[in-house]
Amino acid sequence: MSTTAPQARLKDALRELNLAWARAREQWRDQAAEEFHKEVIEPLEPRVSQTINAMASLGDAILAANREAEGGGVVRDGGG
């Protein structure tokens, strides 16, 4: 299971949001727009970056688990 495609979609969505927000800011220039920017838009970039990093780590863990499961890398106790 690869997380590369979802990561790319998330990056693209943030880019599209930033472009749409830039267009909106051409018309919306009041205090409410500034508050919306500070409270909603600004926090998104670091959160999206954290999410993308977490998705990459999860993808790596899934690949490692799959390799271990397929390669018989699991050590089992021979007792019984």
Secondary structure, DSSP 8 states (H G I E B T S, - for coil): ---HHHHHHHHHHHHHHHHHHHHHHHH--SHHHHHHIIIIIHHHHHHHHHHHHHHHHHHHHHHHHHHHHHHT--------
